Amino acid sequence: MSKFVTRFAKNESGATAIEYGLIVALIAVFIIGAVTSVGTALSTKFNSVASSL
């Protein structure tokens, strides 16, 4: 039984998966923020062009 507990304590594959998940979530937040910002800027620009016409 102690061999199983020792092996379980040394297993880090779950921690690695969680770390990768957090990195992916952080990247997704940055991408969503960038796309939202660019979308707002483009909308403003198109509205400016449309009102000029």
PyMOL commands that set and color helices and strands:
alter all, ss='L'
color gray80, all
select helices_A, chain A and resi 2-10+13-52
alter helices_A, ss='H'
color red, helices_A
deselect
rebuild
show_as cartoon
